[in-house]
Amino acid sequence: MVIENLKDAIVFLDTAPLIYFIEGHSEFHDKLEKLFRLNDENHFKFITSAITLLEVLVKPLKDGETIIANSIKQFLQMQ
């Protein structure tokens, strides 16, 4: 499926792409940036799971980065 064909769709956002986006993973960054921009522009909606939230928070919490963890949590709960 082409990103542009997601108009009004509901898209499940799994852990790996979210972590790649947060960390700026170079191989996927351009595609993920486009995906998140289209989501910001309300072309479609993301859904995710509590498991994804927990998996994304593991590293920041383990490293004592509570500000980053709180930012991620707030971002995901806003969507």
URLIN-V955028 format. One record per helix or strand. SS is the DSSP state (A for helix, B for strand). FROM is the first residue (numbers start at 1). LEN is the number of residues. If there is no record, write none. Layout:
{{SS FROM LEN} {SS FROM LEN}}
//
This chain:
{{A 3 4} {B 10 3} {A 15 9} {A 29 12} {B 45 3} {A 50 13} {A 66 13}}
//
